[in-house]
């Protein structure tokens, strides 16, 4: 998608870079930088190490390694202030340097995104607060892509749903508030879910506080409804856990499933993609450990841009087309007859070589993922997922799950299947759940009693009650804490039998026949007529009085009753005279507006691909900007619950 004139993601990146470099410039001379390991990737999204060197950074150390040396007088620590562990670690390392070093150090602490009372208290109790300069670095949303902003909170899923820590809601509210201050209030806030209701209430409270603190004599256009933003749609992750638990089938989604993507980078074995610049060539038959190479997956790679949202089934043919085109372009040099034609070819040569290198990388990735998807374990796991999602009797899948456990299939894969069955069917029968739990503990260790308990706390693995609420007439769930997939599968047509993966016509192509519930709910707001015709037929859509211009969830109220969590549709208004003045000043009344989607708890790459599919259909009317607390996958969900320790003796 093209950059947004209303909300410029590149401007957010530039501001983050400027804020950091201004703080570095304020520390005169050479300096060592000690950074929290989880922050290194997000910081790398907006500033390169070479730029940091230009601003005096000599060496970079990870805070967790506790190995900062005394080579420079200036030492800068950079960490998040929300977690008490990091201020404690910083205080310990400052005291170590003061005790063991002969250099009189000057210490600075950059806290992201805000300076907290807890951080100050910890530094004060350690008797180092008076020896350091503490600065806040207000970085909230960072652009992963031109249409994706992320808070990059790696632990937000576990914090919110397991530990019940609402910090990510506050940080999301602060990030959205910055957008409102720059572009005006979101005229309408629409949402589904209990956590996003709290987020909406936070936004309203922050608006009241900002209005109370405004200078009455100064300009107040920033706190009026935006002329460039249409609405804010808030989606709570726990209304649709099942979509995340399914294996992602888009190209970028499968890379995440196979290798993992962190801050737009995937770490892949050099035997698959070849060595990077400066890496040694691997010798065949050598006993040395294979090297890893970081592959950048962003807009700088044009081929990845073409492939990222496609279903993996068609990636091979697309790569083949690119290979033939490159070969044809390269062979065209033989047809160059004049000096000018030869010069033109030479000028294009670097681009050809870069594209050739990119093709080699993506061909290697595709071939390796193809091997993975053809393994018997993957095939059987995928079959179970498809059967559960389609509504088959889950008891028929238990034999396959038990076989996978016996084969020592990785624990996250097994837990994903159990949680998927629980989420879609409203729980698992007592007898079956006890049997499956027992087999998991026997196969993977009794420490996973804690893992199973954590999954229950997150409501991912639940016992099905004797009365199944999903079987009652009317489709409305009796228990409001569960999403009724069996009812929604029909009314929102979550399963599509015939899918054209080459030229898709519906978002269901991203899962080869399953439409993500979270994205169907967004279509309930943005594509009412399309969804009515798709689910009920063309005549039903024609006869229905609901139009695309209808606000919020109008027309789909019955379906919303079967989705977990609170439903809301809030309008934000400013003073009438001031609103008219803003419209005259901006002159943006008739232009395309931006819809901001905010996923709390994380979003998958497959859901991003489905949203981009909608954005292409809607590009004549509106733009879509995706915001999230972070990127999530089924394995990352399980990682939040899996117990790392063991009862075995070392």
N, C-alpha and C positions, 0 to 999 in steps of 0.2 A: 504494500500500500504506500501511497505517496505521503510525504510529511504533512502534518496538519497545520494549516495557516492559523487556526485558532489556538491550538496547543502544540507548540513546537518542541518535539522531543530532543532535537539537537541543541536547543537553547537550554534545556535542563542539564544536559551533559556539559555544555560550556560553563554554566554557572557553577556546577560541582567542581570542575577543574580550576576555575578562577578562585573559588573559595579556598581550596586546598593550597594552591600555589601562593596565595596571599599570606596564608598562615606560615608557610615555609619561608617565604621572603622575610617575614617578621623575625625569624631566628637567624641572626647574622653569622656568616662564616659557614665552614663545613659542618655537616651534622650526620650522625647515624640515626637511621629510622628503625624503630622496633614496632612491628605491626602485628595485630592479631591475625592468625593464619586465615580465618574465615573471611577477613576483610580484604586480603590481598587480591582475590579475584574481582570483587566488585570495584575496588579502586582501579584495577587494571582496565575496567570498561571505559573509564573517562580520562585516564592519564597514563602515558608510557613511562617506563623506567628511565629512558634517556632524557625525558623532560624533567623528571625528579632530579637527575644528576645536574642538569643545567641550573637548578635552584639549590645546589649545594649538598644534595644527599650523596654521601660517600658509600656507605654500606647499608644493606637492608637485612634485618634479623626478624625471625618469627618470635613473637612474645612467648609462645608455649615452649620454645626450645631453651630459654633461659641461658643464652650464650652471647649476649651483647658484650662487646669489649670496650676498652678505654682508648681506642684509636682516635676518637674525636672528643673535644670538650663538650660540644652540644649533643645531647641525646634527646630524641623525640619519640614518645610512645603514642601509638594510635590504636584505639580499641573502642568497642561499643560500651556505653555506660549503663545499659539496662541490666547486665549480668554482673553480680557482685564479684565473681571470680576474677574478672580482668583487672579491676582497680586493686584488688588484693595482690595479684601477681605483679602489677606495676610497682606497688609500694615495696614489695620484697626485693625486686631487682634494683630499685633506686637505692635501698639500704645496702645491698650487696656491693654496688659500685662505690658508694660513699665509704664503705668499710675497707674494701680491698684495693681501691684504685688510688694512685698518688696524684691523679688529676682532679682539679676542682671543677666538677661538671656543672653545666647549666642544663636543667631538665625542663622539658615541656611535655604536656600531656594533651593530645587532641582527642576529645570524646565525640563519638558519632552516635546518634545525630544530635544529642542534647546533653548538657551537663546536668547530672542528677544530684539530689541531696545525699543519696546513698553513696555515690562515688566520692563526694566531698567528705562525708563522715568517715569512710574507710581510710582515705588518705590522711585525714586529720588524726584518727586513732593510731595510725602507724607513725605519726610524728614526721611526715614528709610534706604535708600540704604547704607549709611555709617555704619549702625549698623548690617548689615547682610552679610553673606557669600553666594554668589549666584553661584551655580554650574549647569551645563547642564548634563542631563542624556540622552544620545542619543539612546533611545529605539524607534525603528520604527516597523518593523514586529515582531509579536509574534506568535509562533506556537500554533494553536488551536488543530490540529491533526498532525500526522506525515507528511501528505501531504497538509496541509492547513496553510498558513501564513496570518495573519490579522493585519492591523494597529489598529483595534479596535476603530475606530472613530465613535461613536454612532450617531453623528449628521451629518455625511458626506453627506447623501442623501439630507437632507433639506438644508444644507449649499451650496451644488453644484447646485441643480436644482431650489430651491426656492429663496435663498438669493444670488445666483450667486457668492459665495465666493470660490475662487479656492485654498484655503489653502490645502485641502486634495490632490490636484494634486501635489503640491510642496512636501508634506510629502511622497506621493507615489514615486515620483521621487527620493527623498533622500534615501528611503528604497531600491529601485531597484538599485540605484547607489552603495550602500554598497555591494549588491550582485555582481555587476560588478567588484568592486575593489577586492573582494575575489576570484572570479571565472573567471574573464575575461569578455570582452564585449559580449553582446548578438549578435551573428553573424547576425541575422536577426530580425527586429522588424516589426511585422505585426499587423494591427489594423483596427477597424471600429468604427467611432464615432468622433464627434467634440472635446469632452473633452479629449479623449485619444490621439488625434492628438497633442493637447497642451502638454500632458504628454510626448509624444515622442520628441517633440521639446525641452522640458525642459531637458530630458535625454541627448540629443545631445549637448545642451549648457553646461551642467554640465561636460560632457566628455571633451569638449574643454577647459573648465576652469581647470579641473584636469590635462590635458596634459600640459597646459601652466605653471602650478605650479610644475610639476615634476622636480626632480633633474636629469639633463641630465647625470650625472655620476652614478646615482643609478639604481637599477633594474626597468624595465618598463614593465614587463610581465603582470601586472594587467590590463593594458589598451590595450591589444590585444584581438582578438576574442577568446572566451572561447573554450577549448577543451572538456568540459563536458556538455555545454549547447547548444542545437540545435537552439532554437529561443525563442523570447518573443512574446506572442500574447496578444494584448490589446483589451478589450471589454468595451465599454461605456454602462452603464446601460440603458440609454434612447433609445437605439436602440431596446430594447425589454422590455418595461414595462409590457406587458400583462402576461408574464410568472410569474412575481412576484405577480400579482393581482389574479391569479388562486390559489385555495386552494391546498397546498402541500399534496401529498398523500403517501410519504415515511414515515417510522416510525419516524425518527428524525424530518422530516418536519412537521408532524402532532403534535408532541410534541411542536414544536415552535408555531404552530397555536393555540394550546389549552392552553398551560401554559406560553409559552415564554421561550427562552433559552438565558442566558446571561453569557458570559465567561465560556462556557461549563457546566453551572449549570442551572437546572430548579427548580423553587420553587413550591412545590406541597403540597396540604393538607395532613396532617398525616392520615386522615381517608381513604385516597386512597392508600398510600404506607407504612403506619405504622410509628411509631415514630423512630427517629434516635437515635444513641448512646447518652445517657444522657438526652433524652427528656422523659417527663412523659407519661405514658400510658393514653389514653383518656378513661374516664368512659362513658358508654352508658347512654344516657338520660341526661347528664350534660348540664348545661346552659352556661358553659364557652366557650369562643371563640375558634374555632378550630386552632390548631397550624400549622405552615408551616414548611416544611422540604426541605432543599436543596439537590437535587439529582445530583451527579457528572456524567456527560455523556462524558467520554473520554476513551482512550485506556486501562485504568486501569480496566474497566468493560468489560470483554471478551464477555459477552452475548450481551451487547449493540453494540459491534463491529460487531457481527453477524447480528443484527437486523436493524441497523441504515439506511442502503441504500435499504432495501426491501420495496415493496409496502405493505401498511398497511393491505391489503386484505389477505395476507398470514402469517401475524405475529402470529395469533392465532395458526395455525398448527405448526409453528416453536417452539413456547413456549410449546406446548403440547409434541413435540418430546423431548425437553430438560427435561421436567418434568419426562417423562417416563424413559429417560436415567439415570437421577439422582436417581430415585427410584430403578432402577435395580442395579446401582453401590452401593447404600446404603445397599440393601438387600444382596449383595455379601458377606457381613461380616459373614453371617450365614454359608457360604460355606468354610470359612477359617478353615483349619484343623491343620495347623502347626503354631508354634509361629512366624516364619518369615512372613507367610502370614498375620497373625493378626497385626504384627508390620507394615507391608506395608500399610495395611488398615488405621491404626491409623495415619501414616504419611500423608496420603491423606485427612484425616478428615477435617483439616482447609480449604482446597481448596473446598471440598464438601459443607461445611457450608457457605463459601463466595458465592459460586455459587447458593446455595439454597436461600440465602438472596437476591441476584441479581434477581433471578427468581421471587421471591415474589414481588419485586419492579416493575419489568417490566410487570408482570401479572396484578398488580393493575392499572398501567398506561394504559395498553391495554384495560382492562375492562371499565375504566372510559371514554377513548376516543371512545370506541365502543358505549357507551350510547350517547355520544355527536353526533357521526356521524349518529345515528338512529333517532335523533329528527326531527320533521317535518320541522323546520326552516332550519336546515342544508341540508336536502334532497332537499327542494325547491331552496335554494340558489345554491347548487351544480348543480342542473338541469339547472338553468339559465346560470351558467358559462359554462357548457359543450355545451349547445346550441349555445351560442355566439361564443365560440372557434371553433365550427364546421362550422360556417358560416351561421347559420339560420337567418331568418329575425329578426332583433333585436326588431322591434315594437311588435312582439308577446310576448316578454319577459316583457314588461312594466307592464302588469296587475299583474304579479307575484311580480315584484319589488314594485309596489304600495301596494300590500297586505302585503309584509314584512315591509314596512314603517308603515302601519296601526297597525301592531302587535308590534311596538316599538322594532324592531330588532336593535341591537347595530349599531350606526352610521357608524363605520368603515366598517362593512359588506355591508351596502347599498352603501357607496361611492365606495367601490371596484367594485361592479357590474356596477355602472355608468361609472367609469373610464375604466373598461374592455371593455364595449361596445364602448366607445369613441376611445380607442386605436386600437381596431381590425377593426372598421368600418370607421375610418378616421373622427370621430366626431359623434355628435348626432344632429338630425334635430331640427331646431329652436323651433318648436311647442312642440315637446316632451321634449326638454331640459328645456324650460321655465316651463312646467307643473311639471316635476320631481324636479326641483329646488324649486318651490313653495311648494311642498309637504314636502320636506326636511326641509325647514325653518319653516313651520307650526308645524311639528312633533318634531323637535329637538331644535328650538330656532333661533331667528334672528341674534344671534352672528355668526351663520354659513354662513352668507353672506361673512365674511372674509375667512372662510374655503373654500367656493366655488371659491372665487377669487384666493386663494393660489393654488388650484388645476389647475386653468386655467393658472396661471403663470408657473407652472411646466409642462404644456402641457399634463396633464393627463385627463383633462375634457375640450373638445373643441367643438365648433359649426361646424357642417358639412356644407361645402359651397354648393351653389346651383348646381355647377358642381362637381360631385364626381370624383376626379382624379383617383380613383381606378377602375373605370368602363371603362376607356379609353383603346383602343386596344394596344397590346404590353406589357401591364402589368407594364410599367414604370410610377411611380408616377410623376405627374406634380409638386406637392409641395414637395421639398426635405426635409421638416421638419417633415414628417410622414413616418412611416414604413407601407408598403402595405402588410398586413397579408393575404388579400384575394388572391393575386397573389402568395405569398410565400407558402401559404398553399398547393398549387398544385405543384409548381416546387421543393420544398424541402420536400414535403410530411409530413407536420406537424401533420396531423391527420391520425392515423393508426387504422383501424377498429378492427382488431383481434390482441389482445395483450395477450401474455402468461406471466402473472404476477409471476407465480411460477418459470419458467425457461425463463427469458426474452431474447429476441433476438435483441431488439432495445431499444434505450433510451426512447422511448415513454411510457415504462412501468411505469415511475416515476409519470406520470399524468394519468395513465390508458387510454392511447390512444392519448395523445397530446405530441408531441416532442418539448421541449423548443427551440425556435428560436435561442437563444444565443448559445446553444450547437450544433445545426445543423450547425451554421456558423463555429464553431470550427472543426466539421467534414469535412467541405469544405476544410480545410487546412490539417488535419491529416488523414482523411479516404476518399480520393477522389473516389477511385474505389468502395468502399462499398456504398457510398452515391449515386453514379451514378447508380449502379445496383439496389439499393433499390428504387430510385425514377423513373428511366427510364427503368428498366429491365436489365437482364444479358447481352443480346445481345448488347444493347446500350453501356454498360460499356466495353464490349470486343472490339467493333468497335471504341471506343473513344481513341484518341491518348494520352490523359492525363493520367499520371501515378501517383502513390502515391508520387513519388520522385519530382514531379513538385512543385515549390515553391509558397507560398502565396495562393492567391485566384484563381489561374489559373484554368480555366474550369468552374467557377461559376460567371463570371463577370456580366452576365445578372441578376442573382438573387441579387447580391450585389447592383445593381442600384435601387432596390426597398426597400432597407434598409436605414433608416435615417442616415445621417452623412457622414463624409469624410472616404474614403478608402485609405489605404497606405501600402506600403511594402518596407521597408528601409533596406539596407545592411550596416553593419559596418565592416570596414576592418582596419587592422593594416599594418605595414611595412612588406613586403613579407619575408625578411630575418629573422626578429624577429618572425614572425608567424611560420616559419619552425623550428626555434630554440625551440619555445615553444612546438611544436608537438613532437620533439625529447625528450625534458625534461619530458613531461607529459606521453608520450606513451599511450595516451587515444584515439588515432584516431579511433580504431575499436570497442570501447566499446559502450554500450548504452548511449545515451545522454538524457538530460532532457529538456522537453518543459515547459517553465514557462508561465502560464496563469494569467493575471492580470485583475480583474474585478473592474472597477472604479464606485463607487456608490453603491456597495454591491452585494452580491451573496446569493442565497437561498440554504438551505440544500438540496433541491430537485435537483438543478443544480449540486451541489457537488456530489450527488449520480450518476447523469447521466455522469459526467466527470470520476468518478471512474469506471463506466461500460466501458467507452471507454478505460481507462487505462489498464483494464484487457485484453481487446482485443489487445492492442498495446504493452503489456509488453515485448514481444520478441524483439521489435524494439526500444522502447523509454520509458522513465519515464515521468510522468506528475506531476508538482508541481503547486498548486493553490495559488494565492495571491489575496488579496482583501482589500478594505478600511474598510470593516466590513460585518457582516451578516445582511441580509435584509429580510423582509417578507411584505406581503400586508398590514397588520395592522401597521407595523412600517412606511411604506410609508404614510399611511393615518395620522398617529400620527404627522408626520412632518408638515402636512397642517392644522389639526383640531385646531380650536381656543379654547383655554382653558378657557378664561374668559366668563362672562355672563353679559347680560344687566339687569338681575334681581337684585333687592336690597337685600343685605344680612340681 
